[in-house]
């Protein structure tokens, strides 16, 4: 089994290289990169200084020296082939140098680390909330299959699943933030958070957390709940469960000790795959609640053609997803000793 996980770990390297090389190549062919934006800014600046800025920036006669263009292309490695530029970027990556953001003019690693805890905070709380609610709910739905509770809860769960997280967040914000004024209208913390007492900080953070976390977790409620219910119902129909009932074991012991343990296998093994989702953030939800997280940073960087930030976020998310896939296989072995990878 150790050889299997060693091979999986080694396969992460070509997979990582393939993903990053593909995206790196795409960024070289997409127009509107940093050099194009700098040229446009210079021409628009020149147009603004002539005739009161009546001329269009693209129609400006401002010429950019060839030496300056060559210097810009050399700085962004645009004067080199794609493969050569990629390996130069890869060499910087080995030293944890992800480059400098064109838009924010700060190192990419510093920019990402400043946003990373925010997305991780909401993603992790939403993840834990979903599992803590969906597992007990799925168990009771399986026990009371076809009952009024089962049908009503299914309706509510799938109703929430049918609404996108960002749309649900917008509705919650309008109702509980704008109309009832129970919660703040977005943001991670209040502007005067540092001036509050400890109890005030805790209360303020909880107020800013409640609605975004509901929006984060809503999408996974139906999937986890139905997966838990179906898994438990399948195990309740197995021979070992019928044998346990036939021997006279109490129902609670059969369900919650024998059947539930095996039913948790498909739930728990999904923890590894969820690792990347926890850290990645959600652009739409962060946009609705005005949260400066990784999701919003990644989307805005694509729009602004800030390719250094795009590649930096890609590196982190790819590493997390590949690590999560191996962790998922490890959890398979931990929760189901019958599985042996060869």
N, C-alpha and C positions, 0 to 999 in steps of 0.2 A: 504493500500500500504506500510505503514511503517513496518507492520509485515512481508511482503514479503521480503523487503530488509534486515530486521533483520535476517530472516532465511538464506538468501543468504550469509550474512556476517558470520553467524555461520557455514555454510557449507564449508567455506574457510578453517576452521581449520582441519577437517578430510581429505579434499582434499590435503592440504599442507603436512600433516603428511604422507599420502599414497604415494605421489610423492617422498618425500625426503627419506622415508624408503625404497622404491623400489630401488632408485639409490644408497643409502648407502649399501644396501645388495649386489648389483652388484659389487660395488668397493671392497667388501671383498672377492669375488670369482675370480676376474680378477687377473692373475699373473702379476708380475713385479711392485709391490707396493714399497713404500719407504723402507721397510725393505729389500726386495729382491735387490733393487738397492744399498743399503748400503753394503750388503754382497758382491755383485759383485764388487763394488768399492774397498773393502778391498782386495779381492782375486786378482783383476787385479793389485792393487798396490803392493801386495806381489809378483806377477809374474813378474812385471816390475823390481823388485829389484834383481831377481835371473837370472843368466845366461844372463845378458844384456837384459832381457825382452823378451827372445825368447819363453818362454813358454806361453801357452794360459792362460788367466785369469781363465777360468773354470777348467783347469787342474792343477791349482796351489794347492800345498799342505798346503797352509796357513789355519790354523784352527781358527775359531772364537770362543772365549770362550762362554760357555753356559750362563754364567751370563750376558754377553753383549747382547746376543740374547734375553734373557728374559727381559732385561731392555728396549730394542728397542720395543719388542712386548707390553710391559706394557705402554710405552709412547704413542704408537698408538692404544692402547686398543685392540690389536689383541689377547690378552690372555683371553678376555672375550667373552661371547656369542654376537651374532649380536644384539639382542634386548637390552641387557645391554649396549653394546657400543653405540648403537643408542641413548638411553636415556641420556647417558653421554654427547654425542655430542649435543643433544637437550638442555640439561641443560646449556652448554657453549653458545649455540646460544641465549638463553634468556638473557644472560649478554652481548650480541653482541661480543662474542669471537668466531670467525670463525676458530681459529687455526692458525698455522704457515705454510707458504709455504715451501715444501721440496726443491724445485728448487731454489727459490729466497731467502730463509732464512729470510723472513720478514713476519709480520702478514698479514693474508689474507685480512682482512678488509682494511688495508692500501694499499695493492697492488690493490685491486679492485677500491677503491676510486680514485687512481691515474690514472686509465685507463678509468673509467666510464665517465668523462666529454668529453673525445675525441669521444667515440662512440655516446654519446648523442648529441654532436655538429653536427656531420655529419648526424646522423639519423633524428634529428629534422629539420634541414635545408632541407634535401631531402624530408621529409614528407610534409613540408609546400610548397615546390616547386611543388610537385606532385599535391597537392590539388589546388593550385593557378593556375596551367596550365590546369589540367584535367577538372575542373568544367566549366570554360568558353568554353573550346574546346568541351566538350560534349554538352553544350547548343547550340552552333552554328551548331554542326553536326546534332542535332535533328531538328533545324529550317530549315536547308538546306539538309534535308534527300534526298539521292540518287543524290545529285548534284555532280559536279566535285570536289568541295572542300571536301565533305563528303568522296568520294571514295579515293581521294589522301591522306587525313589525316588518313583514316583507314589503308591504305597500309603502311604509314610511322610508325604509332603507333604499328601495329602488327609486322612490321619488327624489331622495337626496342624491342618488347616483346619477340620475338623469340631468341634474343641474350642474354645469361646470363649476369648478371651485371658485374661479374668479367672479362668475355671475352670482353665486351664493354669497361670496364676500361683499359684493356690491349691494345686494339686498340687505344683508346684515348691517352694513355700514349705514345705509339710508334709514333703516328702521330703528336700530338701537343707538346709532350715533347721531344722526341728524334729527329724527323725529322725537325719540324718547330721551336723548342726551344721557344715556347710561354709560356709553363708552366714548373714548376720544375718536376723532376722525382720522385715524391712521397714524403712521409714525412708529418708530421703535420705542422711543421714550419721549417724555415731555422735555421741552427746552430747559426747564429749571430743575431737571432731575438731580443734578449734582448738589443743589441747594437743599434738597429734601432730607428729612430724617430717615433713619433706616426703615422704619415702618412705612413711611411715605414712599420711599423708593420701591419697596416690595409691592405696595398697593398700586403704584403707578405702572410698574412693569406688568403686573397681572392684568390691569385694565387694557394695556396695549397688546397683550398676548391673546386674550380670550377669542376675539373675533377672527384674527388671522389663523389661529390654530384650528378653529372649526372649519374654515375654508380649506386649509391644507389637508385635513383628515377626511373630509366628506367624501372625496372620490374613492377612497379605499374601503369605506365602511361596507358597501354591498359585497364587494369581492371577498373580503376576509370573512364576513358573516356567513355568506352562503358556502364558502369553502369549508369553514369550520362545521357547519351544519351537515353538509353532505358527507364529509369525512367521518363524522361521528355516526351518522346513520348507516354508513357502509360497514363500519366496525361493529355496530350493534347487531348486524345481520350475520356476522361471522360465527363459525362453529364454536370457537372458544368462548364466546359470550353466551351462546345458548347452553353450552356445557356448564358454565359458571352459574347460570340461573337454575339449571336442572339440579345442581348440587345444593341449592338452597342458600346461596350467598345473598346478602342484602342487595337490593337494587342499587342503592347509592354507591356501594363498594364496587359493584360490577361496572357501573357507568363511569364513575369518577376516578377509579383506580386502574382498571384494566382497559376499558374501551377508550377512555379519554387520552391516555398516554400514547397509544398508537395513532389516535386521531390528530394529535398535535404535530406529527411528523411533517406533513405538507405545509403546515403553518410556520413551524420553526425554521425549516430549511429555506424559506423565502427571506429570512433575515439578511442573508448575504447579498442577495440581489437588490434588497432595499437600501443597502449602504450608499450606493451612488445617488439614489433618489433623495435620501435624507440631506446630503451635502449640497446637491445641485441647486436647490431653491426653485422657485416658480416665478417666472417673469410677470405673468398676468396678475397673480395674487400680490406680489410685491409692488406692482404698479398701482393696483387698486388701493392698497393700504399705505402707499408712499413709504415703502421699506427699502432701504439701500442694501440689498443682498446680492448674492452671486448671480441669481437668475436675472435680475434687472441689469446688473453690470454686464453679463454676457450678451444679452440681447442688444443693449444700447451700443456695445462695442462692435457688434456686427453691423448695425446701422451706420455707425460713425466710421467704419472701416479701420478700427483700431486693432490691427491684426496681432500686435504683440499681446494684447490682453486676451484676444480670442484664443490664441495658441496656448497661453498660460492657463486659462480655464479648461481648455481641452486636455491639457496634460494632467491636471488634477482629477478631472472627472473620469478620464480614461483609466488612470491608475486605480481610482476607487472602484470602478465597475469591475475591472479585471481582478482586483483583490477580493471583491465581494463574490465573484463567481467561484473562486477557490474556497472561500469561507463557506459558501453554500454547500459545496461537496463535503467539507469537513463536518458540517452540521448534520448532513445525511448519515454519516458514520456514527456520530455521537448519539443521535436520537434513534437510530435504527441499527443495532449491532449486527443484524443479518446481512447488511450491505458490505461487500468487500470489493474495493476498486483494485483492478489489476491492469 
